[in-house]
């Protein structure tokens, strides 16, 4: 945790997110256009299943945000309060036809990222 990100300690990383081939392809297009990005799982009423994609440095990671892992080498975060609800869930980032969130870099590409999930069963 010793690293600093936007003035806050870097959250510990879990391995609870993965991406489909379609999501990795769209991510590669976005990185080619914008450089390195990060994802933050939306918790808003309108974009609840949409991970938001931002150029690194354009979104401040909060001290309570949890790094769920990485997709395509890019970090994926979720708010601490939302993580508490989804802690037993693995996230699968996919792509569907449609427009991305207003501030997300997938907007305007007629494809958008979508979060699917799998509940982790205790062994």
C-alpha positions, 0 to 999 in steps of 0.5 A, a space after each residue: 500500500 505504500 504507493 501514492 496515487 493522486 495524493 492518497 495511498 494506493 489501495 490493495 489489489 484484488 483479482 476479482 475482475 476479468 474481461 471478454 475478448 470483445 472488451 479487450 479489443 475495445 479497450 485497445 482502441 481506446 488506449 490507442 486514441 487516449 493512452 493509458 486509462 483506468 476504470 471505475 465501476 459506476 454506482 450511479 442510478 443510470 449507469 449502475 452496470 457500466 464501468 466508466 473508462 477515463 484517461 489516467 489522471 482525469 479521475 481522482 481515485 479516493 482513499 476508500 476506493 478498492 482496486 479490483 484488479 486490472 484488465 488489459 493492464 489497466 487498473 479497475 476500481 470500485 467505491 469502498 461502499 459498493 465493494 462491501 455489497 459486491 465483495 463476493 462477486 467477480 466482475 466480467 467486463 464485456 461489450 454491448 451495442 450502445 452508447 457509453 456513459 457521458 464522461 466515459 471514453 467508450 462514449 461515441 463508439 456505438 459500443 459500450 462496456 458492461 459489467 456482468 457478474 458471477 457470485 463467488 461460492 464459498 468452498 
